[in-house]
């Protein structure tokens, strides 16, 4: 065993032997369960002391192990969405011994980063980019006549609500490129997910009739498919007919020309490895619906506030107590909380005020308004562009929307700010949470900030 960064950070017996996915592949499928347990404990040990994102990486431990066990990474292209769930991925791909530097000055990045490792195929931070990026890679392989390369996008059900994800799905269905989308469904992003897609996925995962019949049909189809290509075509038609008749909504992905598989238990690593290995031989676009639990394997994260355990900071791993640094001098309240209480006060005086956020109600403290005035505060899901244009639509009817977006996420909605709000002289107040400028970006975004301020002061 090797001590990573002082006492306490000791990888388990199997994890200590894994310096790359090639080492992982030397193990038996039965040993993957132990590897998963050791990887989860290693993340708990380190993050409890060093801080960082937590619940998301614990939720995909088994999926991470199975993906690197089955696929030939980095030749096969594995793309993570957002990337705060990629800690296990980094530990298995040669960065275990430096993982204690995660998110530290001159340390490794908290997100996949192309310049850091060949296993990080695409730099991420914003959500909902994985399908489009992986599709681009798949189409490139198709153009270059590379037939043995796999392209896998791992995306959460929260990230799937953004327009970019749907745009990429729509495109992928007609390209017929070799693309696998793994839908990591845990009903959470940072805050609980909202919208029709969440309800649709819930319908699939809770339909006992559908799932029981689906398992029986798949067992039958597995036998039929051994009798040649015509039998496979017949099996496919039977499968689609069963899905349509048992659960009318189940053709959402297949209507986009994706083969849909699942849902399956995302914490059964051996089953995941088997299914993923089988799916390697299926050409074209396909989607695997995997059910996971954010914070899996750490009871305080599983049983407690999932939003809190998304990135809890330093905590006592034995008791679950989050360790807060108490400053010597009194501190002012958080700006986001000042905003949260202030917008409620303003809204009480002005019945036209509405609050809008793209999936960050707790991060922006708009949850205060959502609790006090649930009919006047709206979470639109991870969709910054839509949040701005939706706000513009409200403004056309004389309402006064306060559109609250993290400053870094606002980059995605510049066009909507210009075209849908400013040019039409609509009164929308933009509240940029966590605003800050890095020196190298000042010149690039100064003009946009001036525009945002000018629009805000039209109120």
Phi and psi in degrees as a GROMACS rama.xvg file:
@    title "Ramachandran Plot"
@    xaxis  label "Phi"
@    yaxis  label "Psi"
@TYPE xy
-120.58  127.704  UNK-2
-77.1208  126.502  UNK-3
-81.1231  -49.7606  UNK-4
-153.843  62.1257  UNK-5
93.122  175.403  UNK-6
-57.9699  138.016  UNK-7
105.596  -28.9888  UNK-8
-96.8464  73.8074  UNK-9
-115.113  116.414  UNK-10
-67.69  151.787  UNK-11
-65.1298  173.04  UNK-12
-57.3109  -45.6627  UNK-13
-76.8192  -43.345  UNK-14
-61.0697  -32.8261  UNK-15
-63.8933  -20.8806  UNK-16
-91.5287  -6.10734  UNK-17
-102.008  107.295  UNK-18
-109.479  -5.94896  UNK-19
-163.832  164.293  UNK-20
-58.3032  -25.2489  UNK-21
-61.8957  -36.5305  UNK-22
-69.3309  -36.325  UNK-23
-62.5826  -38.6182  UNK-24
-68.293  -15.7088  UNK-25
-75.0071  -15.3837  UNK-26
-84.6769  159.736  UNK-27
-79.0237  161.319  UNK-28
-61.2539  -33.8346  UNK-29
-66.3659  -27.9717  UNK-30
-77.5826  -11.0078  UNK-31
-64.3079  -28.6067  UNK-32
-64.5733  -43.3921  UNK-33
-66.276  -40.6072  UNK-34
-59.5256  -43.1675  UNK-35
-62.4137  -42.7957  UNK-36
-63.1077  -42.0122  UNK-37
-70.1624  -37.7845  UNK-38
-65.3141  -42.8423  UNK-39
-61.6138  -44.4437  UNK-40
-65.2753  -36.9833  UNK-41
-63.4453  -41.9661  UNK-42
-64.2644  -43.133  UNK-43
-61.3091  -46.1459  UNK-44
-58.0738  -46.2704  UNK-45
-75.7519  -48.27  UNK-46
-67.156  -31.817  UNK-47
-62.2656  -27.9732  UNK-48
-101.135  -36.3533  UNK-49
-98.6552  -17.4355  UNK-50
82.5992  173.29  UNK-51
129.005  -176.153  UNK-52
-69.6392  145.865  UNK-53
-131.875  -65.5414  UNK-54
-58.1859  -39.7311  UNK-55
-65.0641  -42.9123  UNK-56
-68.7131  -36.7372  UNK-57
-63.3095  -34.663  UNK-58
-68.5791  -22.5404  UNK-59
-114.38  20.1855  UNK-60
-56.8154  -53.7232  UNK-61
-64.553  -39.3682  UNK-62
-62.9067  -40.8562  UNK-63
-62.4042  -47.4557  UNK-64
-60.6294  -46.4219  UNK-65
-63.4411  -41.7323  UNK-66
-62.1495  -46.5208  UNK-67
-74.1029  -22.4997  UNK-68
-75.1563  -38.9379  UNK-69
-87.4163  -44.1896  UNK-70
-92.9325  156.324  UNK-71
-92.5743  65.1525  UNK-72
-74.2788  145.533  UNK-73
-89.2393  1.11561  UNK-74
-60.383  -49.0988  UNK-75
-72.9548  135.771  UNK-76
-93.3594  114.937  UNK-77
-108.461  118.498  UNK-78
-115.311  122.411  UNK-79
-94.6891  141.289  UNK-80
-89.4264  140.425  UNK-81
62.5882  -60.8929  UNK-82
103.956  -7.26908  UNK-83
-72.8129  -5.99343  UNK-84
-100.246  11.0647  UNK-85
-97.7726  17.699  UNK-86
-62.4706  -45.5568  UNK-87
-60.9074  -39.5592  UNK-88
-58.0818  -44.1456  UNK-89
-67.5022  -40.7612  UNK-90
-64.8291  -36.51  UNK-91
-80.4887  -10.6686  UNK-92
-114.458  43.885  UNK-93
90.187  6.08371  UNK-94
-117.397  19.2685  UNK-95
-60.8877  -46.04  UNK-96
-75.8677  -10.3266  UNK-97
-116.997  9.62696  UNK-98
-67.0974  -21.2572  UNK-99
-64.565  -14.2727  UNK-100
-90.9982  5.85178  UNK-101
-53.8034  127.006  UNK-102
64.9675  17.4505  UNK-103
-102.699  159.72  UNK-104
-58.1718  125.485  UNK-105
66.0389  13.3999  UNK-106
-96.2476  -167.72  UNK-107
-78.6605  157.387  UNK-108
-74.3032  151.203  UNK-109
-76.4172  -4.79871  UNK-110
-131.993  160.142  UNK-111
-55.9163  138.374  UNK-112
-144.531  119.409  UNK-113
-57.5336  -37.0475  UNK-114
-74.9318  -11.1251  UNK-115
-88.9788  -36.3156  UNK-116
-158.632  146.11  UNK-117
-67.9122  -16.8361  UNK-118
-78.8384  -18.2929  UNK-119
-89.6043  91.4328  UNK-120
-76.084  -18.598  UNK-121
-153.099  131.537  UNK-122
-73.9501  132.278  UNK-123
-135.149  166.596  UNK-124
178.665  -48.1156  UNK-125
-74.0421  155.998  UNK-126
-86.2863  166.036  UNK-127
72.8593  18.9211  UNK-128
-97.1618  -13.0601  UNK-129
-64.2068  -42.4467  UNK-130
-67.3134  -44.1378  UNK-131
-62.397  -43.464  UNK-132
-65.1713  -46.7779  UNK-133
-64.8414  -35.7006  UNK-134
-64.7384  -40.9623  UNK-135
-59.2305  -41.3653  UNK-136
-64.8007  -41.311  UNK-137
-66.0378  -41.5863  UNK-138
-66.454  -36.9692  UNK-139
-62.0537  -43.6  UNK-140
-63.1268  -39.4149  UNK-141
-63.1597  -43.5753  UNK-142
-64.2607  -38.5996  UNK-143
-84.1381  3.99252  UNK-144
61.0515  36.3227  UNK-145
-96.5235  107.237  UNK-146
-97.5302  -14.4149  UNK-147
-100.079  4.24316  UNK-148
-92.8188  134.439  UNK-149
-99.8619  150.229  UNK-150
-133.637  116.789  UNK-151
-123.954  125.836  UNK-152
-109.874  125.526  UNK-153
-105.561  114.456  UNK-154
-132.663  138.523  UNK-155
-81.163  161.376  UNK-156
-66.4153  -24.9528  UNK-157
-68.8208  -46.1482  UNK-158
-66.6904  -25.7943  UNK-159
-68.3178  -13.1669  UNK-160
-79.4125  -11.7568  UNK-161
-80.4041  152.758  UNK-162
-58.3453  -38.5039  UNK-163
-58.1358  -38.1019  UNK-164
-65.2742  -43.3112  UNK-165
-68.4698  -37.227  UNK-166
-60.7492  -42.6961  UNK-167
-69.0689  -40.0215  UNK-168
-60.7793  -43.8416  UNK-169
-60.212  -41.8293  UNK-170
-70.8355  -43.4625  UNK-171
-60.425  -33.4089  UNK-172
-62.5413  -25.5584  UNK-173
-101.734  -10.3458  UNK-174
-80.6739  -29.2808  UNK-175
57.2582  32.3269  UNK-176
-85.3815  166.381  UNK-177
-81.2335  89.6415  UNK-178
-131.619  131.114  UNK-179
-116.096  122.036  UNK-180
-103.262  120.603  UNK-181
-99.2965  111.579  UNK-182
-89.9002  104.901  UNK-183
-85.6104  100.63  UNK-184
-101.562  105.851  UNK-185
-126.031  9.9014  UNK-186
62.5419  18.5229  UNK-187
-139.455  147.003  UNK-188
-110.415  -104.657  UNK-189
-93.7212  -47.2333  UNK-190
-101.316  167.793  UNK-191
-56.1168  141.688  UNK-192
-71.4688  154.746  UNK-193
-130.38  165.159  UNK-194
104.714  174.393  UNK-195
-68.5955  -33.2389  UNK-196
-62.3655  -40.8224  UNK-197
-59.3562  -43.2249  UNK-198
-66.6289  -37.3696  UNK-199
-63.3629  -46.6483  UNK-200
-64.9177  -35.8939  UNK-201
-63.8887  -39.2003  UNK-202
-58.1593  -43.0798  UNK-203
-66.3963  -47.3031  UNK-204
-73.3773  -20.9971  UNK-205
-104.832  0.145815  UNK-206
-82.6823  96.2845  UNK-207
-64.1272  -37.8021  UNK-208
-61.4259  -46.9638  UNK-209
-61.8073  -48.5437  UNK-210
-67.4483  -39.1022  UNK-211
-65.926  -46.0196  UNK-212
-66.0862  -38.9763  UNK-213
-60.1315  -44.0149  UNK-214
-61.9114  -41.7214  UNK-215
-65.5882  -42.6183  UNK-216
-65.8475  -42.4894  UNK-217
-62.4441  -37.0392  UNK-218
-62.4836  -42.4435  UNK-219
-66.9662  -42.8036  UNK-220
-65.0213  -32.7108  UNK-221
-61.743  -33.4891  UNK-222
-76.7933  -41.6859  UNK-223
-63.052  -40.0228  UNK-224
-65.2536  -13.4763  UNK-225
-75.2809  -7.88637  UNK-226
-97.9849  19.9556  UNK-227
110.46  175.421  UNK-228
-62.3806  -37.187  UNK-229
-65.5282  -37.0355  UNK-230
-66.0085  -36.3578  UNK-231
-64.0478  -38.6011  UNK-232
-65.8071  -42.3824  UNK-233
-63.3922  -43.3844  UNK-234
-61.0823  -40.21  UNK-235
-63.6334  -41.8309  UNK-236
-64.9557  -40.5741  UNK-237
-63.2272  -44.1931  UNK-238
-59.5871  -47.0095  UNK-239
-64.4852  -39.4749  UNK-240
-64.0721  -41.2285  UNK-241
-64.4618  -44.5927  UNK-242
-60.8218  -43.2843  UNK-243
-67.8641  -39.6233  UNK-244
-75.7788  -34.75  UNK-245
-83.6618  -32.776  UNK-246
-144.723  98.8565  UNK-247
-53.8755  -35.9762  UNK-248
-76.9998  -9.72318  UNK-249
-68.319  -7.50071  UNK-250
-91.8489  11.7509  UNK-251
-54.3657  -55.2852  UNK-252
-72.6092  -37.9407  UNK-253
-71.6283  -24.511  UNK-254
-68.3526  -19.2872  UNK-255
-93.1746  12.9649  UNK-256
69.5537  31.2327  UNK-257
-99.5635  141.425  UNK-258
-79.2986  124.996  UNK-259
-102.787  132.405  UNK-260
-130.637  136.141  UNK-261
123.131  -169.863  UNK-262
-79.3483  150.725  UNK-263
-128.126  162.181  UNK-264
-71.0344  115.912  UNK-265
-78.0607  0.545735  UNK-266
-112.062  7.98757  UNK-267
-100.222  90.8672  UNK-268
-66.2107  -34.0645  UNK-269
-70.2206  -40.6782  UNK-270
-64.4862  -42.1663  UNK-271
-58.641  -44.4121  UNK-272
-62.0257  -39.7961  UNK-273
-65.8721  -47.5214  UNK-274
-64.4978  -44.886  UNK-275
-63.3083  -38.3352  UNK-276
-63.6245  -39.8549  UNK-277
-65.6533  -38.2092  UNK-278
-72.5858  -18.4556  UNK-279
-59.9778  -28.9266  UNK-280
-89.5321  0.297334  UNK-281
-97.807  117.292  UNK-282
-77.0572  164.756  UNK-283
81.92  -175.822  UNK-284
-75.1012  136.064  UNK-285
-148.425  154.482  UNK-286
-131.334  132.786  UNK-287
-111.949  118.126  UNK-288
-91.9881  112.537  UNK-289
-115.37  129.977  UNK-290
-97.5033  122.93  UNK-291
-132.847  171.786  UNK-292
-124.498  123.318  UNK-293
-64.113  131.847  UNK-294
82.8152  11.267  UNK-295
-51.8751  131.864  UNK-296
94.4373  -8.28523  UNK-297
-123.268  107.907  UNK-298
-60.8867  -33.1245  UNK-299
-69.0662  -32.6239  UNK-300
-76.532  -36.4466  UNK-301
-69.1783  -40.5653  UNK-302
-93.3983  -17.2446  UNK-303
-95.4481  -158.243  UNK-304
-73.8112  109.199  UNK-305
-62.5205  -36.4685  UNK-306
-62.5963  -42.6178  UNK-307
-62.2781  -38.2693  UNK-308
-87.4149  7.26759  UNK-309
-62.8669  -46.062  UNK-310
-150.353  80.4875  UNK-311
-78.6178  -10.4998  UNK-312
81.3009  -157.468  UNK-313
-76.1054  139.007  UNK-314
-150.137  161.406  UNK-315
-83.186  111.201  UNK-316
-68.1771  -21.6738  UNK-317
-79.7277  -36.9128  UNK-318
-108.434  -15.3364  UNK-319
80.0933  5.66105  UNK-320
-73.9762  123.713  UNK-321
-80.4542  125.59  UNK-322
-88.8365  113.474  UNK-323
-103.657  133.706  UNK-324
-77.5374  121.247  UNK-325
-93.5496  113.602  UNK-326
-68.2041  153.564  UNK-327
-67.9261  -40.6239  UNK-328
-101.267  152.707  UNK-329
-57.5654  139.87  UNK-330
-112.05  147.515  UNK-331
-69.5352  160.064  UNK-332
-66.2982  160.441  UNK-333
-63.003  141.918  UNK-334
-58.0342  -38.7396  UNK-335
-63.2636  -35.655  UNK-336
-71.737  -36.374  UNK-337
-59.874  -44.624  UNK-338
-60.451  -47.2068  UNK-339
-58.2594  -43.0136  UNK-340
-75.5352  -34.7669  UNK-341
-67.8103  -40.4347  UNK-342
-66.4772  -31.1851  UNK-343
-65.9549  -42.9826  UNK-344
-62.273  -43.1843  UNK-345
-65.2392  -41.0916  UNK-346
-67.4745  -29.6152  UNK-347
-67.0115  -29.3298  UNK-348
-90.1181  -24.6884  UNK-349
-128.5  105.764  UNK-350
-69.2768  -7.62887  UNK-351
-87.5584  -11.8266  UNK-352
-74.0318  133.013  UNK-353
-126.255  147.866  UNK-354
-108.554  133.257  UNK-355
-128.076  136.49  UNK-356
-145.314  142.364  UNK-357
-92.6476  82.8217  UNK-358
71.3056  19.2387  UNK-359
-127.655  49.277  UNK-360
-63.9631  -40.6919  UNK-361
-78.3753  -37.713  UNK-362
-64.2015  -31.5016  UNK-363
-101.873  -1.55268  UNK-364
63.4995  18.6142  UNK-365
-70.9372  -12.625  UNK-366
-61.5587  -22.3411  UNK-367
-64.7257  -44.2262  UNK-368
-70.8285  -36.9887  UNK-369
-62.0132  -33.5118  UNK-370
-76.8612  -41.7814  UNK-371
-76.9888  -35.5434  UNK-372
-138.318  71.238  UNK-373
-59.5167  -23.4852  UNK-374
-88.0647  -0.633674  UNK-375
-123.183  6.83698  UNK-376
-129.57  127.228  UNK-377
-125.57  128.106  UNK-378
-100.276  115.152  UNK-379
-92.9589  2.83277  UNK-380
87.7241  179.138  UNK-381
-74.5085  84.3884  UNK-382
-159.009  77.4601  UNK-383
-63.4548  -41.3959  UNK-384
-60.5694  -46.0255  UNK-385
-63.5659  -37.9293  UNK-386
-57.9081  -41.0434  UNK-387
-71.0548  -47.9472  UNK-388
-68.8412  -35.9635  UNK-389
-60.0602  -42.335  UNK-390
-62.4194  -39.8805  UNK-391
-62.4434  -39.8221  UNK-392
-62.5418  -41.3885  UNK-393
-60.4443  -41.223  UNK-394
-65.3731  -31.8758  UNK-395
-63.3667  -20.9438  UNK-396
-99.6966  13.756  UNK-397
89.3093  1.40087  UNK-398
-81.4276  165.799  UNK-399
-119.704  88.8553  UNK-400
-76.754  133.399  UNK-401
-101.775  103.398  UNK-402
-94.3334  109.101  UNK-403
-104.917  112.497  UNK-404
-134.727  139.686  UNK-405
-55.7508  140.671  UNK-406
-60.0833  -38.5445  UNK-407
-70.4146  -30.6216  UNK-408
-77.6972  -21.8496  UNK-409
-63.3277  -21.4509  UNK-410
-54.8749  -30.2432  UNK-411
-73.9127  -16.678  UNK-412
-116.097  17.7408  UNK-413
-57.8909  -43.6898  UNK-414
-61.6707  -42.1844  UNK-415
-66.6184  -36.3965  UNK-416
-61.5116  -44.9749  UNK-417
-71.1375  -55.0717  UNK-418
-77.1394  -44.4075  UNK-419
-90.8672  -19.8861  UNK-420
-113.687  -61.5738  UNK-421
-65.4185  -48.4166  UNK-422
-64.4093  -27.0951  UNK-423
-94.1011  2.27156  UNK-424
55.1304  42.6565  UNK-425
-88.8851  145.58  UNK-426
-90.0133  97.1218  UNK-427
-125.863  129.74  UNK-428
-94.4976  120.538  UNK-429
-97.5638  123.746  UNK-430
-110.85  103.905  UNK-431
-92.3446  100.363  UNK-432
-74.2892  145.46  UNK-433
57.8142  40.2139  UNK-434
-67.6544  139.877  UNK-435
-174.856  152.175  UNK-436
-124.607  131.149  UNK-437
-88.8548  147.529  UNK-438
-54.8168  -40.8857  UNK-439
-73.9693  -10.7831  UNK-440
-105.993  -3.79514  UNK-441
-57.5074  -52.2254  UNK-442
-63.3593  -34.2422  UNK-443
-67.8674  -36.4995  UNK-444
-112.809  -0.260094  UNK-445
-55.6704  -44.5729  UNK-446
-61.2573  -38.1913  UNK-447
-68.6382  -38.8507  UNK-448
-64.6605  -41.1131  UNK-449
-59.9282  -41.4402  UNK-450
-63.0091  -45.2172  UNK-451
-61.0964  -42.5954  UNK-452
-64.2274  -42.4548  UNK-453
-64.204  -37.884  UNK-454
-67.2565  -42.9871  UNK-455
-60.6528  -37.6045  UNK-456
-81.5778  7.07541  UNK-457
-75.492  -15.8584  UNK-458
